[in-house]
Amino acid sequence: MNQASVANGLITVVNSDDCSFKINYEESRNFVNNSFLRSPIFMCSGYEWSLRYFPRESQGLETSEYISLYLDLESHAENISTSVTSYLLGKDMRPLQTRHVWSLFRCKGSSEGFRTFIKKSLLESEFIRDGWFVLRCDIRVMNGEWEETSLPDEISAPPFRHLYEELYELLKRKEMTDVVIEVAGESMEAHRLVLAARSPLFKELITKATPRSNCIKVNYVTPVVFKVVLHFMYTDALPPVNKLFDGDSTEGNVDLYGLTQEVLVAADEYKLHGLKIICEEKLAKHLSMETVVSSLDLAQHHNCQHLKKICFEFAAKPENIKAFMRSDGFVELMKRCPTLLAQYVAHITDFPPSQ
């Protein structure tokens, strides 16, 4: 038995409005390894999805004590940037256990989730009621701007706030901050624990700092770039652009594409994988002849394979080849990275001729 049928009723939709599901743990707990339940297809944030639940996914002894949960994209769509939060509802139907992942669903059938979602012992003691447990999914899809797409029907009962909302409120109010980040003469207060939890580099800096030191100097980034980085570390999202400049008149003239390139470099430096993916996707989506050389250079040096592929595809279009090879920086880039030239020629050869 490789898959349990949706029709057998072991996983059902409780409420399609808030994407909550009821899963029969008692009947599925003795499934053979790698058997799973798939939910009915459901709509959330404008796309169709399904859940796969593994009572026992065979991935080694370290995962045998856990259940696994995955979200699959069912719509015919490409490069859907998402923030997915899964909640287990306690016996009083309040959301207690929370798991979050930021992911890019590249096409129909793409999957993301948790191999070790929750220990079976904890699930059985806290969440099973009459052999069933209830799961809720919050899927937030990013749009083409800095801001996230808002959900039309926010969960209103029972009322609760996300952890990132509470943390960000502390940051905005500068409450209980215990470290100051100095960036090009500008100081920003933050919390050591949050920085260390989100960024391996900051964890190392904080660990090596003297006990009495409450100041960390950050080099090679501008204050605006670091504001984006700091906002992401607290919220897993990008800030509205108008909040980056504190009313400065230069806001309307900002080069948003260039700013995104700078943020990607910082995300790679601080090992913020989610932020790096967001920037990579935005750069690929808004690529132009004026930016393709700099974006290709960026992709090459920061291991952005998706962005690199999009740059090559864009530059290999018959109508773009001459302009690309004549653009500023092309010759210099190819001299510094000769392997790029061979890869580009291969893309030109493979690109279908114009009609």
C-alpha positions as CSV (number, residue, x, y, z in Angstrom):
1,M,0.0,0.0,0.0
2,N,1.8,3.1,-1.2
3,Q,-1.0,5.6,-0.7
4,A,-4.3,5.8,1.1
5,S,-7.2,7.0,-1.0
6,V,-8.7,10.4,-0.3
7,A,-12.1,8.8,-0.6
8,N,-11.6,6.6,2.5
9,G,-12.3,9.6,4.8
10,L,-9.1,9.4,6.8
11,I,-8.3,13.0,6.0
12,T,-11.1,15.5,5.6
13,V,-11.6,19.3,5.2
14,V,-13.0,20.8,8.4
15,N,-13.1,24.4,7.2
16,S,-12.1,25.4,3.7
17,D,-12.1,29.1,4.7
18,D,-9.1,28.7,7.1
19,C,-7.6,25.6,5.5
20,S,-8.1,23.2,8.4
21,F,-8.1,19.5,8.2
22,K,-9.1,16.5,10.4
23,I,-6.7,13.5,10.1
24,N,-7.5,10.0,11.5
25,Y,-4.3,9.2,13.4
26,E,-5.6,6.0,15.0
27,E,-6.5,4.3,11.7
28,S,-3.4,5.4,9.8
29,R,-0.7,4.9,12.5
30,N,0.0,1.3,11.4
31,F,0.4,2.0,7.7
32,V,3.5,0.5,6.2
33,N,6.6,2.8,5.7
34,N,6.1,5.5,3.1
35,S,2.4,5.2,2.9
36,F,0.6,8.5,3.1
37,L,-2.7,10.2,3.1
38,R,-3.5,13.0,0.6
39,S,-6.0,15.6,1.4
40,P,-8.7,16.8,-1.0
41,I,-7.4,19.7,-3.2
42,F,-8.1,23.0,-1.6
43,M,-7.8,26.7,-2.6
44,C,-5.7,29.2,-0.6
45,S,-4.3,32.6,-1.6
46,G,-5.4,32.1,-5.2
47,Y,-3.8,28.7,-5.8
48,E,-4.8,25.1,-5.4
49,W,-2.9,22.9,-2.9
50,S,-3.0,19.5,-1.3
51,L,-1.5,18.0,1.9
52,R,0.4,14.7,2.2
53,Y,0.6,13.2,5.6
54,F,3.0,10.3,6.4
55,P,2.4,8.4,9.6
56,R,5.8,6.8,9.2
57,E,8.1,8.0,6.4
58,S,11.1,5.8,6.0
59,Q,14.0,8.2,6.2
60,G,16.2,6.5,8.9
61,L,16.0,5.8,12.6
62,E,16.2,9.5,13.6
63,T,12.8,10.2,11.9
64,S,10.9,7.1,13.0
65,E,9.5,8.8,16.1
66,Y,8.0,11.6,14.0
67,I,5.1,12.1,11.6
68,S,5.8,13.9,8.3
69,L,3.8,16.6,6.5
70,Y,4.2,18.1,3.1
71,L,2.4,20.8,1.0
72,D,2.0,20.2,-2.7
73,L,1.2,22.8,-5.4
74,E,-1.7,21.6,-7.5
75,S,-2.1,24.7,-9.8
76,H,-0.4,25.1,-13.1
77,A,1.8,27.9,-11.9
78,E,5.5,28.8,-11.7
79,N,7.8,30.3,-9.1
80,I,5.2,30.9,-6.3
81,S,7.0,32.4,-3.3
82,T,5.3,31.4,-0.1
83,S,5.4,31.6,3.7
84,V,3.7,28.5,5.1
85,T,2.8,28.1,8.7
86,S,1.2,24.9,10.0
87,Y,-0.7,24.7,13.3
88,L,-1.8,21.8,15.3
89,L,-5.0,22.5,17.3
90,G,-5.0,21.4,20.9
91,K,-7.9,19.5,22.5
92,D,-9.6,22.8,23.2
93,M,-9.2,23.7,19.5
94,R,-6.7,26.5,20.1
95,P,-3.6,26.5,17.9
96,L,-0.6,25.4,19.9
97,Q,2.1,23.6,18.0
98,T,3.5,25.8,15.1
99,R,5.9,25.0,12.3
100,H,7.0,27.5,9.6
101,V,8.8,27.3,6.4
102,W,9.6,29.8,3.6
103,S,9.7,28.2,0.2
104,L,9.6,28.7,-3.6
105,F,7.2,26.4,-5.4
106,R,8.7,26.4,-8.9
107,C,5.9,24.4,-10.8
108,K,2.9,22.2,-10.4
109,G,3.8,19.2,-8.2
110,S,6.5,21.1,-6.3
111,S,6.5,20.1,-2.6
112,E,7.7,21.6,0.7
113,G,7.2,20.5,4.3
114,F,8.6,18.9,7.4
115,R,10.1,15.4,7.6
116,T,10.0,15.7,11.4
117,F,6.8,17.6,11.9
118,I,6.1,16.5,15.5
119,K,7.1,13.6,17.7
120,K,4.4,10.9,17.8
121,S,4.5,10.8,21.6
122,L,3.8,14.5,21.9
123,L,1.1,14.3,19.2
124,E,-0.6,11.5,21.1
125,S,-0.5,13.1,24.5
126,E,-1.5,16.7,23.5
127,F,-3.4,16.7,20.2
128,I,-5.3,13.4,19.6
129,R,-9.0,13.5,20.4
130,D,-11.1,10.4,19.6
131,G,-8.4,9.1,17.4
132,W,-8.1,12.3,15.3
133,F,-6.0,15.5,15.2
134,V,-6.8,18.8,13.6
135,L,-4.3,20.7,11.4
136,R,-4.5,24.3,10.1
137,C,-2.4,25.8,7.3
138,D,-1.7,29.4,6.7
139,I,-0.2,29.9,3.2
140,R,0.9,33.5,2.4
141,V,1.9,34.2,-1.2
142,M,4.2,37.0,-2.1
143,N,3.2,39.4,-4.8
144,G,5.4,41.5,-7.2
145,E,5.9,44.4,-4.8
146,W,7.8,44.5,-1.4
147,E,4.6,43.9,0.5
148,E,2.9,40.5,0.8
149,T,-0.5,39.7,-0.6
150,S,-3.1,40.1,2.1
151,L,-5.4,37.2,2.9
152,P,-9.1,38.0,2.3
153,D,-10.4,36.1,5.3
154,E,-8.1,36.3,8.3
155,I,-8.6,33.8,11.1
156,S,-10.7,35.5,13.7
157,A,-11.6,32.7,16.1
158,P,-9.9,31.9,18.3
159,P,-7.9,35.2,18.3
160,F,-4.2,34.8,18.3
161,R,-1.1,36.6,17.0
162,H,1.9,35.1,15.2
163,L,5.2,34.9,17.1
164,Y,6.9,37.2,14.5
165,E,4.3,39.9,15.2
166,E,5.1,39.9,18.9
167,L,8.8,39.9,18.2
168,Y,8.5,42.7,15.7
169,E,6.5,44.8,18.2
170,L,9.4,44.5,20.7
171,L,11.8,45.7,18.0
172,K,9.6,48.7,17.0
173,R,9.1,49.8,20.6
174,K,12.8,49.0,21.4
175,E,11.7,47.0,24.4
176,M,14.2,44.6,26.1
177,T,16.8,45.2,23.4
178,D,20.3,44.2,24.4
179,V,22.5,44.9,21.5
180,V,23.2,47.8,19.2
181,I,24.1,47.3,15.6
182,E,26.3,50.1,14.1
183,V,26.0,50.5,10.3
184,A,27.9,53.4,8.6
185,G,27.4,55.6,11.6
186,E,23.7,54.7,12.2
187,S,22.7,52.7,15.3
188,M,19.9,50.2,15.4
189,E,18.8,48.3,18.5
190,A,17.9,44.6,18.4
191,H,17.8,41.4,20.5
192,R,20.8,39.1,20.6
193,L,18.6,36.0,20.8
194,V,16.7,36.8,17.6
195,L,19.8,37.7,15.7
196,A,21.7,34.5,16.8
197,A,18.7,32.3,16.0
198,R,18.2,33.7,12.5
199,S,21.8,34.2,11.3
200,P,24.8,31.8,11.8
201,L,27.1,34.8,11.2
202,F,25.5,36.9,13.9
203,K,25.5,33.9,16.2
204,E,29.2,33.7,15.8
205,L,29.7,37.5,16.3
206,I,27.6,37.5,19.4
207,T,29.4,34.4,20.8
208,K,32.8,35.9,20.3
209,A,31.8,39.3,21.7
210,T,33.0,40.2,25.2
211,P,30.4,39.8,28.0
212,R,30.2,43.5,28.5
213,S,30.0,44.5,24.9
214,N,26.6,45.4,23.6
215,C,27.7,46.8,20.2
216,I,28.3,45.1,16.9
217,K,29.7,46.9,14.0
218,V,28.5,45.8,10.6
219,N,30.6,46.7,7.5
220,Y,30.0,46.7,3.7
221,V,26.3,47.4,3.8
222,T,24.3,50.6,3.9
223,P,21.8,51.4,6.7
224,V,18.9,51.0,4.3
225,V,20.0,47.5,3.3
226,F,20.5,46.5,6.9
227,K,17.0,47.7,7.8
228,V,15.7,45.3,5.2
229,V,17.8,42.5,6.7
230,L,16.7,43.3,10.2
231,H,13.1,43.4,9.3
232,F,13.3,40.0,7.6
233,M,15.1,38.4,10.6
234,Y,12.1,39.4,12.8
235,T,9.2,38.8,10.3
236,D,10.3,36.5,7.4
237,A,9.0,39.3,5.1
238,L,10.2,42.4,3.3
239,P,9.3,45.8,4.8
240,P,7.2,48.4,2.9
241,V,9.6,50.6,0.9
242,N,8.2,53.8,2.4
243,K,9.3,52.6,5.9
244,L,13.0,52.4,4.9
245,F,13.6,56.1,4.5
246,D,11.9,57.8,7.5
247,G,10.2,60.3,5.3
248,D,13.4,61.2,3.3
249,S,12.6,62.8,0.0
250,T,14.9,60.4,-1.8
251,E,12.4,57.6,-1.3
252,G,10.6,58.1,-4.6
253,N,13.9,58.0,-6.5
254,V,15.2,54.8,-5.0
255,D,16.6,52.2,-7.4
256,L,14.6,49.3,-6.1
257,Y,16.3,46.8,-8.4
258,G,19.7,47.9,-7.3
259,L,18.6,47.8,-3.6
260,T,17.3,44.3,-4.1
261,Q,20.7,43.3,-5.5
262,E,22.5,44.7,-2.4
263,V,20.0,42.9,-0.1
264,L,20.8,39.6,-1.9
265,V,24.5,40.1,-1.3
266,A,23.8,40.8,2.4
267,A,21.5,37.8,2.7
268,D,24.2,35.6,1.3
269,E,26.7,37.0,3.8
270,Y,24.4,36.6,6.8
271,K,23.2,33.1,5.5
272,L,19.6,34.2,5.4
273,H,18.4,31.6,2.9
274,G,14.8,32.7,2.8
275,L,15.7,36.4,2.1
276,K,18.2,35.3,-0.6
277,I,15.5,33.3,-2.4
278,I,13.0,36.3,-2.2
279,C,15.6,38.6,-3.7
280,E,16.7,36.2,-6.4
281,E,13.1,35.7,-7.5
282,K,12.4,39.5,-7.6
283,L,15.5,40.1,-9.7
284,A,14.6,37.3,-12.1
285,K,11.1,38.6,-12.5
286,H,12.1,42.2,-13.3
287,L,15.1,41.5,-15.4
288,S,15.9,44.0,-18.2
289,M,18.7,44.7,-20.7
290,E,20.0,47.4,-18.3
291,T,20.3,44.9,-15.4
292,V,21.1,41.5,-17.0
293,V,24.9,41.8,-16.8
294,S,25.0,42.9,-13.2
295,S,22.4,40.3,-12.2
296,L,24.4,37.5,-14.0
297,D,27.6,38.7,-12.2
298,L,25.7,38.6,-9.0
299,A,24.3,35.1,-9.7
300,Q,27.7,33.8,-10.5
301,H,29.4,35.0,-7.4
302,H,26.6,34.2,-5.0
303,N,25.5,30.8,-6.3
304,C,22.0,31.9,-7.5
305,Q,21.4,29.2,-10.0
306,H,17.8,30.1,-10.8
307,L,18.7,33.8,-11.4
308,K,21.7,32.7,-13.5
309,K,19.4,30.5,-15.7
310,I,16.9,33.3,-16.2
311,C,19.7,35.7,-17.1
312,F,21.0,33.3,-19.8
313,E,17.6,32.7,-21.2
314,F,16.9,36.4,-21.4
315,A,20.2,37.2,-23.0
316,A,20.0,34.3,-25.5
317,K,16.7,35.5,-27.1
318,P,17.5,36.4,-30.7
319,E,16.3,39.9,-30.2
320,N,18.6,40.4,-27.2
321,I,21.9,38.9,-28.2
322,K,23.5,41.9,-29.9
323,A,22.4,44.3,-27.2
324,F,23.6,42.0,-24.4
325,M,27.1,41.6,-26.0
326,R,27.4,45.3,-26.4
327,S,26.1,46.2,-22.9
328,D,28.3,47.8,-20.3
329,G,30.3,45.3,-18.4
330,F,29.8,42.3,-20.7
331,V,33.4,42.0,-21.9
332,E,34.8,42.6,-18.4
333,L,32.5,40.0,-16.9
334,M,33.4,37.4,-19.5
335,K,37.1,38.0,-18.9
336,R,36.7,37.6,-15.1
337,C,34.5,34.5,-15.5
338,P,35.4,32.8,-18.8
339,T,33.2,29.8,-18.0
340,L,30.2,32.1,-18.3
341,L,31.0,32.7,-22.0
342,A,30.9,29.0,-22.8
343,Q,27.6,28.6,-20.9
344,Y,26.1,31.6,-22.7
345,V,27.1,30.2,-26.1
346,A,25.5,26.9,-25.1
347,H,22.2,28.8,-24.3
348,I,22.3,30.6,-27.7
349,T,22.7,27.3,-29.5
350,D,19.8,25.7,-27.6
351,F,17.5,28.7,-27.8
352,P,14.7,28.1,-30.4
353,P,14.9,30.4,-33.5
354,S,12.5,33.3,-33.7
355,Q,9.4,32.8,-35.8
